[in-house]
Amino acid sequence: MSVEVEKKIRDALEQVLIPGIMRSLVRMNLVRGIEVKDGGAKVILASAGIPGESQDWLRKKVIAAIRDIPEVKETTVEFIEAKPKELNQIQQIIAVMSGKGGVGKSLVAGLLAASFAREGKDVGILDADITGPSIPKMFGLNEHPSGSEGAILPVLSRSGIEIMSMNLLLPSEDDAVIWRGPLMSKAITQFWEDVLWGKLDYLVIDVPPGTGDIPLTLMQVVPLSGVIAVFTPQDLTAMIVKKAVKMAQKMNVRVLGVVENMSYLLLPETGKKLEVFGRSKGEQMAKAAGVPLLGRLPLDPELARLCDQGQIERYSSDCVSEFFTNVVIALNERK
């Protein structure tokens, strides 16, 4: 009987949303225990990310949610301390990286996360590009994260994607972050250990370009499921992306595949593909890296318009769907 009652309580707690992120106590993995005995129920919650002034409010919400369960006559709520890294349960972590900037790495990360969300998955984006964060702009976010001492709550996008970016922590989105490498690496470690992601099916990490301190820190600290390397058709970009692929391989991180961005421009009048930056090197790059070609994404004015408006989640196309399908296949092959 107590097992059935505990399930009813847990189901009721799915409806209790945390202030500041509007995800449930269960989804954020803050329910640390449920004890049922002699008509009484005790709910044990982690206090990570919940400031003291919100705990009493949350306690009342929990008691109200359980009140309609006939087997429970009295409810008590207890808060205990816990660190975010002890609470986070993330099934798959995908890093999107490139050898150089300007190839649309953040765009690919955003499209991938939005595709997972469209499939009903719980998704987060860690924007690790400290000095050039563009994820908040693409998703139309400008509010500051909430939380408590030692625990930060990510900001939720329109479709429910959890997002954490340095730009969300700055007084103004135009402020520059002028830090040396070690300080940026420390910030990335804090994003991983001090942000309460809760339960996620996928976390997508937008990695800054190159093979410097931050990519190295991520590969050492974060248990990555795999890396996706982004490049464009130019010879220079194709050459440099091989460095990023080799870095991942040297760090024993699996490369899921490569994706060619800005591969072509589809002419609406004729349907012809105009290869603006030269002939596609997708197959050549995949063969050189010994990994699958996950997709070729075109230059699309509609996508650029939606990103400028902070509405990347509204974009869909056959080529993005094909890219997403190939990523899922590559992840499943890992199991």
Sequence and secondary structure as in RCSB ss.txt:
>XXXX:A:sequence
MSVEVEKKIRDALEQVLIPGIMRSLVRMNLVRGIEVKDGGAKVILASAGIPGESQDWLRKKVIAAIRDIPEVKET
TVEFIEAKPKELNQIQQIIAVMSGKGGVGKSLVAGLLAASFAREGKDVGILDADITGPSIPKMFGLNEHPSGSEG
AILPVLSRSGIEIMSMNLLLPSEDDAVIWRGPLMSKAITQFWEDVLWGKLDYLVIDVPPGTGDIPLTLMQVVPLS
GVIAVFTPQDLTAMIVKKAVKMAQKMNVRVLGVVENMSYLLLPETGKKLEVFGRSKGEQMAKAAGVPLLGRLPLD
PELARLCDQGQIERYSSDCVSEFFTNVVIALNERK
>XXXX:A:secstr
 HHHHHHHHHHHHTT B TTT  BTTTTT EEEEEEETTEEEEEEE TT  HHHHHHHHHHHHHHHTT TT SEE
EEEEE   HHHH EEEEEEEEE SSSSS HHHHHHHHHHHHHHTT  EEEEE  SSS  HHHHTT      EETT
EE  EE TTS EEEEGGGTSSSTT      HHHHHHHHHHHHHSB   EEEEEEEE  SSSSHHHHHHHHHS  S
EEEEEE SSHHHHHHHHHHHHHHHHTT  EEEEEESS  EE TTT  EE TTSS  HHHHHHHHTS EEEE  B 
HHHHHHHHTT GGG   HHHHHHHHHHHHHHHHH 
